[in-house]
Amino acid sequence: MTPGERSTAIRTRIDASLQPLELDITDESHLHAGHAGARDGRGHFRVRVISERFTGLGTLQRHRLVYAALGDLMQSDIHALTVAALTAAEARQRR
C-alpha cells in the first residue's frame, strides 16, 4: 500500500467506526527513515480524532476504540501511531 492509500484506509476505517466530527491524519513516516518499522514498509502516523463516541471514556478506552477501528492495518501497514482522541467539548477547550 502506498502512503496515500494508507492515509485513505485509516480515514475510511475511523470514519466508519467512530463517526468523527473531525479527523486529522499526518503521515510522519519520513521522520523515521532508517527505523526498523520504516524499513519493512509500514508507516508512522499521527491522528487527531474528535468524536462523541469518546464521551465518558478514559484515554486507554479511547485509544482502544481507535486501534479496533484500524484492525489489521496495525499489523500490515502501521508501525507507529500517535493518537489524540477528544470529544467536541474537549477540542473546543484546547483551541
Phi, psi and omega in degrees: 000137178282163178304319178296320178294323178297313180299319178295318179296319177299311181300314182300315183289318179292319177303313184294322186271321189248356181041059185293147172283331178209141179215118176245131180236127178238124176273113181254018184302323182297338179282350185240025180305133180091345178290150183306317180293330179284324181296327181272007173093354179276157187253167175248123185230154174236129177236142173237114185243125174248116184210141176287348175298342182273354182301128178080001181256147175280174182302313182298317179296321178296314180297321178299322177297318179295313180298321178296321178298323182281336174051233186292347176299332180293336179267327189258328190229345182243121176269319182220142182221125173256128187240131166243112184242111188231154168276169179298320180297318179295320179296319178297322179294330184273353183276000000 
